[in-house]
Amino acid sequence: MVGVWRISWAMAGILVASQAQALTCRDPAGFDKWLGDVRQEAVAKGIAPAAVDAGLTGVTYDPGILKRDRGQGVFKQSFEQFAGRMVSANRLRVGASQLKKHAPTLARIEQQFGVPGPVLVAIWGLESDFGAVKGNLPVIRSVATLAFDCRRTEMFQAQMFDALRIVEHGDLKPAEMRGAWAGEMGQTQFMPSSYVKYAVDFDGDGRADLLRSPTDVLASTANYLKGHGWVRGGDWEPGSANFDALREWNKSQVYSRTVGFFATKLANGETAANLGQ
């Protein structure tokens, strides 16, 4: 019986220590040393020292990012609630206008990537109100803070390295890389690794600019969906390969259904007068 108690207390001690580590993880005082190690690793991975210096100089730890990360709630809205709020009369009207405005570009994009314009415009509208709301937090500081945290170090350290590759490639300067709290940036909210893999220079100005170029934004979004299995000419109803591609964009069934709902209304030319679901 004594042996059992000893094992129980030992296990309890391990559990308490584990919980304490999960709560405190790393001491913020060690952030600068850790960042120095990351600098060396980035260079060892072949990223140009000048890009590493440009991207990491002055980067600080931001406890506010971890507060946001810890404060994420479970998504509880139904499709009817979410779609009813997000596919508003104004967003539908602006979406139809953008579909018309960018029709030639969207036709070229569909020809190359196979993704119809209404789907791209729907994502654009839901992610940033067609570029109006992109977030204003420094991306490298955000992903560095999340990488320093112990919960998803490997994931966000990879995002850090790819953020530095964006700088190295010349697509964006570090000061331009501003976005949402988890590092998403641009008019359709690409993480740095998705930016590196799927961003395309479709307007031909020499760089993939997902902050200011709607042409690059829409083409890059199409390239992402194509890269995740989008089937040319297919529909995007739940259960289809294209719906699965939308789920790769956002894992939420409700969000993906809302993209499809919005896209279908745009494709059918429906107006704000008939928003019925």
C-alpha positions in Angstrom: 0.0 0.0 0.0 2.9 2.4 0.8 4.3 1.7 -2.6 1.1 2.6 -4.3 1.0 6.0 -2.5 4.6 6.7 -3.5 3.7 6.1 -7.1 0.6 8.2 -6.8 2.5 11.1 -5.3 5.2 10.9 -7.8 2.7 10.9 -10.7 1.0 13.9 -9.1 4.3 15.7 -8.8 5.0 15.1 -12.5 1.5 16.3 -13.4 1.8 19.5 -11.3 5.2 20.2 -12.9 3.8 19.5 -16.3 0.9 21.9 -15.7 3.2 24.6 -14.4 5.4 24.2 -17.5 2.3 24.5 -19.7 1.3 27.7 -17.9 4.7 29.4 -17.9 6.5 27.6 -20.7 9.5 29.7 -21.2 10.7 32.7 -19.2 10.2 35.8 -21.4 13.6 37.0 -20.1 15.2 34.3 -22.3 13.5 35.5 -25.5 16.6 37.5 -26.8 18.9 34.5 -26.3 16.4 32.2 -28.0 16.1 34.7 -30.9 19.9 34.7 -31.3 19.8 31.0 -31.7 17.0 31.3 -34.2 19.1 33.8 -36.2 21.9 31.2 -36.5 19.5 28.4 -37.5 17.9 30.6 -40.1 21.3 31.3 -41.7 22.2 27.6 -41.5 19.0 26.9 -43.4 20.3 29.0 -46.3 18.4 32.2 -45.6 20.6 35.2 -46.5 22.1 36.9 -43.4 20.9 40.3 -44.7 17.3 39.1 -44.8 17.7 37.5 -41.3 19.0 40.8 -39.9 16.4 42.8 -41.6 13.6 40.5 -40.3 14.7 39.9 -36.8 16.4 43.1 -35.7 14.2 44.8 -33.1 11.8 41.9 -32.8 10.4 41.7 -29.2 8.3 39.3 -27.2 4.6 40.2 -27.2 2.6 38.7 -24.3 -0.5 40.1 -25.8 -0.2 37.6 -28.6 -0.2 34.7 -26.2 -3.2 36.2 -24.4 -5.1 36.1 -27.7 -3.9 32.6 -28.4 -5.0 31.3 -25.0 -8.3 33.2 -25.2 -9.6 31.5 -28.3 -13.1 30.2 -27.9 -14.8 27.3 -29.5 -16.7 28.3 -32.6 -20.3 27.7 -31.7 -22.4 29.5 -34.4 -24.5 27.5 -36.7 -24.2 27.8 -40.4 -27.5 29.8 -40.5 -26.2 32.2 -37.9 -22.8 32.7 -39.3 -23.8 32.9 -43.0 -26.7 35.2 -42.1 -24.2 37.6 -40.4 -21.3 37.3 -42.8 -23.1 37.3 -46.2 -24.7 40.7 -45.6 -26.6 42.8 -48.1 -23.6 45.2 -48.3 -21.0 42.4 -48.7 -23.1 40.8 -51.4 -23.5 44.1 -53.3 -19.8 44.9 -53.0 -18.9 41.3 -54.0 -21.0 41.6 -57.2 -19.3 44.9 -58.0 -15.8 43.3 -57.5 -16.7 40.3 -59.6 -17.6 42.7 -62.4 -14.6 45.0 -61.9 -12.1 42.2 -62.0 -13.9 40.0 -64.6 -11.0 39.9 -67.1 -8.5 39.1 -64.4 -10.7 36.4 -62.9 -11.2 34.8 -66.3 -7.4 34.5 -66.8 -7.1 33.1 -63.3 -9.8 30.5 -63.9 -8.2 29.6 -67.2 -4.8 29.0 -65.4 -5.9 27.6 -62.0 -9.4 26.3 -62.6 -11.1 28.2 -59.8 -14.1 30.3 -60.6 -14.2 34.0 -59.8 -17.2 33.8 -57.4 -15.4 31.5 -55.1 -12.3 33.7 -55.0 -14.4 36.9 -54.5 -16.4 35.2 -51.7 -13.2 34.3 -49.8 -11.8 37.8 -50.4 -14.9 39.3 -49.0 -15.1 37.0 -45.9 -11.4 37.3 -45.1 -10.8 41.0 -45.3 -13.9 42.8 -46.7 -12.2 42.9 -50.1 -8.9 44.2 -48.6 -10.4 46.8 -46.3 -9.5 44.9 -43.0 -6.2 43.1 -43.0 -4.9 43.4 -39.4 -2.1 45.7 -38.2 0.1 43.5 -36.0 3.8 42.9 -36.9 3.8 39.4 -38.4 7.3 38.5 -37.5 6.9 39.5 -33.9 3.6 37.5 -33.7 5.1 34.3 -35.1 8.3 34.7 -33.1 6.3 35.0 -29.9 4.2 31.9 -30.8 7.4 30.0 -31.7 9.0 30.9 -28.4 5.9 29.6 -26.6 6.1 25.9 -26.1 2.8 24.8 -27.4 3.5 24.9 -31.1 7.1 25.8 -31.4 8.0 23.8 -34.4 5.0 25.0 -36.4 5.5 28.7 -35.7 9.3 28.5 -36.0 8.7 27.2 -39.6 6.4 30.2 -40.1 9.2 32.5 -38.9 11.7 31.1 -41.3 9.3 31.4 -44.2 8.5 35.0 -43.2 12.3 35.7 -43.5 12.2 34.0 -46.9 9.5 36.4 -48.0 11.9 39.3 -47.0 14.8 37.5 -48.8 12.8 37.1 -52.0 11.9 40.8 -52.0 8.1 40.4 -52.0 7.6 42.4 -48.8 9.8 44.4 -46.4 9.6 43.4 -42.7 7.8 46.7 -41.8 5.1 45.9 -44.4 4.4 42.5 -43.0 1.5 43.3 -40.7 -1.6 41.2 -40.2 -3.7 39.3 -37.7 -2.5 38.0 -34.3 -1.4 34.6 -35.5 0.6 35.9 -38.4 -2.0 35.8 -41.2 -1.4 38.6 -43.6 -2.7 40.1 -46.9 -6.2 40.4 -48.3 -7.0 36.8 -48.0 -4.9 36.2 -44.9 -2.1 33.9 -45.9 0.3 32.5 -43.2 3.9 33.0 -44.2 4.4 29.4 -45.2 1.4 29.5 -47.5 2.7 32.8 -48.9 6.0 31.2 -49.8 4.4 28.2 -51.4 1.4 29.6 -53.2 1.8 33.4 -53.7 2.2 34.3 -57.3 3.1 37.5 -59.2 0.1 37.6 -61.5 0.2 41.3 -62.3 3.8 41.0 -63.6 5.4 43.7 -61.4 8.2 41.4 -60.2 6.8 40.5 -56.8 3.9 38.6 -55.2 2.2 41.3 -53.2 -0.8 40.0 -51.3 -1.2 43.2 -49.3 -1.9 45.7 -52.2 -2.4 43.8 -55.4 -5.9 42.4 -55.9 -4.6 40.6 -59.0 -1.9 38.8 -57.0 -4.3 38.2 -54.1 -7.0 36.5 -56.3 -4.5 34.4 -58.3 -2.6 33.3 -55.2 -5.8 32.2 -53.5 -6.7 30.2 -56.6 -3.2 28.7 -56.6 -3.7 27.6 -53.0 -7.0 25.9 -53.7 -5.6 24.2 -56.8 -2.7 23.0 -54.7 -5.2 21.5 -52.2 -7.2 19.5 -54.8 -9.6 21.9 -56.5 -11.2 20.2 -59.5 -11.8 22.4 -62.5 -15.5 22.6 -63.5 -16.7 20.9 -60.3 -19.2 22.3 -57.8 -18.4 23.1 -54.2 -21.2 21.4 -52.4 -20.4 19.6 -49.1 -19.0 16.2 -49.9 -17.3 17.3 -53.2 -13.6 17.5 -53.8 -13.9 21.2 -54.1 -15.6 21.5 -50.7 -12.7 19.5 -49.3 -10.3 22.1 -50.8 -12.3 24.9 -49.1 -11.9 22.9 -45.8 -8.1 23.1 -46.4 -8.5 26.9 -46.5 -10.5 26.8 -43.2 -11.2 23.6 -41.3 -14.6 24.9 -40.1 -17.5 23.2 -41.9 -19.6 26.3 -41.1 -17.0 28.7 -42.6 -16.5 26.5 -45.7 -20.3 26.2 -46.3 -20.5 30.0 -45.9 -17.9 30.5 -48.6 -19.9 28.2 -50.9 -23.2 29.9 -50.0 -21.7 33.4 -50.8 -20.0 32.1 -54.0 -23.2 30.5 -55.3 -25.2 33.8 -54.7 -22.5 35.7 -56.6 -22.4 33.1 -59.4 -26.2 33.3 -59.8 -26.2 37.1 -59.8 -28.4 37.2 -56.8 -28.9 40.6 -55.1 -29.3 41.9 -51.6 -33.1 41.7 -52.1 -33.1 37.8 -52.0 -30.7 36.8 -49.3 -32.8 33.9 -48.2 -31.0 30.8 -47.1 
